[in-house]
């Protein structure tokens, strides 16, 4: 299926959602799109929802390489990013990304649901609108 983005202008949060089969190539495209959309919206936080991923076909080598790249979101020392990953396999890869990227992404968190992400950001009534 792919990915899409939404933005909550009141809380200034970028929400990226991914659905379907997650591969190295699609994750690379998603990462670039996060960079573009987080810069365009000047989001104060990002939630990246992988709860609709049906298959994880991402290599551990790619996860390590991605973690060593410049973060997709700017100002990662002041702007939190939250990965929503409900599956055991996905959360293992997310945790690997979190550990390898910790020096440049100190506010990166991993949760299992979007509601947990809202709670972590202190958001009670988000209103997301689709981004083109």
PEGI-V581813 format. One record per run of one state. SS is the DSSP state (H for helix, E for strand, - for the rest). FROM is the first residue (numbers start at 1). LEN is the number of residues. Records with the same first field share a line. If there is no record, write none. Layout:
SS=FROM-LEN, FROM-LEN
//
This chain:
-=1-1, 9-4, 42-3, 58-2, 68-13, 85-3, 102-6, 112-2, 122-7, 131-2
E=2-7, 13-11, 45-13, 81-4, 108-4, 129-2
H=24-18, 60-8, 88-14, 114-8
//
